[in-house]
């Protein structure tokens, strides 16, 4: 039987991810597309749903690949790549 992340575990994971995004200098005020990213993070935490999406960040010439899973056996990742 699958084991799922709790809401608290999802919150911790997303908070750590947001800290990493801040560390590389990306903020919603200089990268407006992050507002959509943060909405996806909120949906993942609140609704306990899997999310897989790529979002272009044209202002910085990057794209963000998001893979968030409720199943503990699946590795969650948010990857910043060049376009």
Number of C-alpha atoms within 10 A of each C-alpha: 3 7 9 15 16 14 15 10 14 22 17 13 17 21 13 12 16 17 10 13 16 12 10 9 9 16 15 13 9 11 14 13 17 19 13 12 19 14 11 19 21 15 14 20 23 12 9 18 14 15 15 14 12 14 15 17 19 12 10 12 10 14 16 19 17 19 16 24 20 22 16 13 11 11 10 18 15 18 12 17 12 11 11
